[in-house]
Amino acid sequence: MMKCPELHPQALKNIDRLGRFWSFPRKKLADDIRAYLDTFQRDTHALHEQFSLVDASSVKQLADLVHLGTHSKQQQVQINNLDKQLAQQNDCIAELTKCYEDEQIKKNEARTQHIQTQAQNSQLQARQVEDAERIGQLETLVSKQSGELQEKHQNIAQLQEATEQLKSFHDGLKDNFNKIQNLHMTLQEKFSLVQSILVLEAPRNAGLETFNQLLHHEYLNFASREFSLADEAGALIELQAIHKELELIVAFPGIYNRTQVAVAGGFSSGKSQFINSFIHTKDIRLAVGMNPVTVVPSYVICAEQPAIRGYSANRGSLNLGQELYSSLSHEYVESLGFDLRKIMPFITVEVCMEENLFEHLCLIDTPGYNPGGGQAMEIDYNVAQKYAKQASAMIWVIGLDPAGTITQSDLDFIAKTKLTGEYLYILLNKADIKSNEAIENIICQVNFDLSNYGLEAAGISAYSSRQKKTYQSHGQLLEDFLHTHNHKYDALGRIEKNKQRFRPLPTSHRSRFIYSKKTA
């Protein structure tokens, strides 16, 4: 009888050992192999038992056949069937044997793979140990370099702080240097301006010199001898006024035969900005600002060639640049330590303007004033009064910010100039900040205040210097007012009229006076 095939006992022990040492995924593989081998062992035992039974039966039947010696056909068939069953059993045993051999092969392969895996694991473990050592070394190096880097960062922060301090100190030095340099340049500029004004020579005019000689010498000698001359003081004042007018004509021929229109009003009312709205020359502008800006009165006339000239007390002149002209504010003048107007009483500004309105006009930009504003404002008030009185007409500017009403001081100022009726125009400036209803109410109030004070105006207009636009008007339009006064002014004719006020002088003196004035 054939012995039942058995698995090698050492194989199962190796499988158990692999299951204990392998990791979780491979332990499952070992358990699966052990289960498969156990199943295979049980199936092999069962097949072996069946084969043993069949083999025993076959042997018994064969022995019976041999013993009986029967050669019947039926028995032969049975024998053949038994042979077939035996062949089938043999095939089954062969198949089981082949399965067993395959399992053995797989087992050997698994064992080989396990051995290779163990070797790889050993290598990996060795590498892990080496990597761990390297990581430890790297961590030590990183820790050391981190400490060095942190120390460097601290040094850099200290250097940056020191750099910022040095930069701040350098900027402070630079600012101080710039301030000192600007102060030096400003002082140099002021010194040059004052020096240039003081060295100016008066323009020479033979007729004016003759008139001056007659006025200050011969007329005074004559008046001291002539007891019958009435109003001697008044005559002297009139002659002195004529002399100043002749000086102005000689020094500034541009205003000769031009009608002078004073532009007056409180400070920050927008007088200079109002004049700027008519100037076409882009490079020249009257200085404007919230604080009092206009200090030295300016004569503004229409001319083809733009120019700015300052005039000394003796009527000598020098060119002024736009930058210097714009800087002549109260602050600038006060920094000089004296009133600049004493050595430079007025400035002339020649610019391009519309000839239809300004061909024969000379606008006088007077200083603004603030009642009760101290000695400086009182001087500005007197200067504005002086130049307004010498004008033939006046535009009184009122700023509509904030209230836009005409004040008692405004009315008093206007009354002193004696310019009223067709020679006075009221301009409500900055009209673009008010509504139409508010503008209409302000115009009515200003008109009422003028009438209540006994003053008349040719017209009242609400105007915006920034927009160069008239919003509302009462009475004569602004352009019509300018057209009315845009005509040649007969300066010599006015002087001749003033001359008629005096009593006839002796022939010898009278002829010499008339000759001197005509020559001038």
Secondary structure as the mmCIF struct_conf table of DSSP 4:
data_model
#
loop_
_struct_conf.conf_type_id
_struct_conf.id
_struct_conf.beg_label_comp_id
_struct_conf.beg_label_asym_id
_struct_conf.beg_label_seq_id
_struct_conf.end_label_comp_id
_struct_conf.end_label_asym_id
_struct_conf.end_label_seq_id
HELX_LH_PP_P HELX_LH_PP_P1 MET A 2 PRO A 5
HELX_RH_AL_P HELX_RH_AL_P1 PRO A 9 PHE A 21
BEND BEND1 TRP A 22 TRP A 22
HELX_RH_AL_P HELX_RH_AL_P2 PHE A 24 LEU A 68
TURN_TY1_P TURN_TY1_P1 GLY A 69 GLY A 69
HELX_RH_AL_P HELX_RH_AL_P3 LYS A 73 LEU A 198
TURN_TY1_P TURN_TY1_P2 VAL A 199 VAL A 199
HELX_LH_PP_P HELX_LH_PP_P2 LEU A 200 ARG A 204
HELX_RH_AL_P HELX_RH_AL_P4 ALA A 206 GLN A 213
HELX_RH_PI_P HELX_RH_PI_P1 LEU A 214 GLU A 218
HELX_RH_AL_P HELX_RH_AL_P5 TYR A 219 ARG A 225
TURN_TY1_P TURN_TY1_P3 PHE A 227 SER A 228
BEND BEND2 ALA A 230 ASP A 231
HELX_RH_AL_P HELX_RH_AL_P6 GLU A 232 ALA A 251
HELX_RH_3T_P HELX_RH_3T_P1 PRO A 253 ILE A 255
TURN_TY1_P TURN_TY1_P4 TYR A 256 ASN A 257
STRN STRN1 ARG A 258 ARG A 258
STRN STRN2 THR A 259 GLY A 265
BEND BEND3 GLY A 266 GLY A 266
TURN_TY1_P TURN_TY1_P5 PHE A 267 SER A 268
BEND BEND4 SER A 269 SER A 269
HELX_RH_AL_P HELX_RH_AL_P7 LYS A 271 ASN A 276
TURN_TY1_P TURN_TY1_P6 SER A 277 PHE A 278
BEND BEND5 LYS A 282 ASP A 283
BEND BEND6 MET A 290 ASN A 291
BEND BEND7 VAL A 296 VAL A 296
STRN STRN3 SER A 298 CYS A 302
BEND BEND8 GLU A 304 GLN A 305
STRN STRN4 ALA A 307 TYR A 311
TURN_TY1_P TURN_TY1_P7 ALA A 313 ASN A 314
BEND BEND9 ARG A 315 ARG A 315
STRN STRN5 SER A 317 ASN A 319
HELX_RH_AL_P HELX_RH_AL_P8 GLN A 322 SER A 326
TURN_TY1_P TURN_TY1_P8 SER A 327 SER A 327
BEND BEND10 SER A 329 SER A 329
HELX_RH_AL_P HELX_RH_AL_P9 HIS A 330 LEU A 336
TURN_TY1_P TURN_TY1_P9 GLY A 337 GLY A 337
BEND BEND11 PHE A 338 PHE A 338
HELX_RH_3T_P HELX_RH_3T_P2 LEU A 340 LYS A 342
TURN_TY1_P TURN_TY1_P10 ILE A 343 ILE A 343
STRN STRN6 PHE A 346 VAL A 351
HELX_RH_AL_P HELX_RH_AL_P10 GLU A 355 PHE A 358
TURN_TY1_P TURN_TY1_P11 GLU A 359 HIS A 360
STRN STRN7 LEU A 361 ASP A 365
HELX_LH_PP_P HELX_LH_PP_P3 THR A 366 GLY A 368
TURN_TY1_P TURN_TY1_P12 PRO A 371 GLY A 372
BEND BEND12 GLY A 373 GLY A 373
HELX_RH_AL_P HELX_RH_AL_P11 GLN A 375 LYS A 389
TURN_TY1_P TURN_TY1_P13 GLN A 390 GLN A 390
BEND BEND13 ALA A 391 SER A 392
STRN STRN8 ALA A 393 GLY A 399
BEND BEND14 ASP A 401 PRO A 402
HELX_RH_AL_P HELX_RH_AL_P12 GLN A 408 THR A 417
TURN_TY1_P TURN_TY1_P14 LYS A 418 LYS A 418
STRN STRN9 GLY A 421 ASN A 429
HELX_RH_3T_P HELX_RH_3T_P3 ALA A 431 ILE A 433
BEND BEND15 LYS A 434 LYS A 434
HELX_RH_AL_P HELX_RH_AL_P13 ASN A 436 TYR A 453
TURN_TY1_P TURN_TY1_P15 GLY A 454 GLY A 454
STRN STRN10 ALA A 457 SER A 464
TURN_TY1_P TURN_TY1_P16 SER A 465 LYS A 468
STRN STRN11 LYS A 469 GLY A 475
BEND BEND16 GLN A 476 GLN A 476
HELX_RH_AL_P HELX_RH_AL_P14 LEU A 478 HIS A 485
BEND BEND17 HIS A 487 HIS A 487
STRN STRN12 LYS A 488 LYS A 488
HELX_RH_AL_P HELX_RH_AL_P15 ALA A 491 LYS A 499
TURN_TY1_P TURN_TY1_P17 GLN A 500 ARG A 501
BEND BEND18 PHE A 502 PHE A 502
HELX_LH_PP_P HELX_LH_PP_P4 ARG A 503 PRO A 506
HELX_RH_AL_P HELX_RH_AL_P16 THR A 507 THR A 519
#
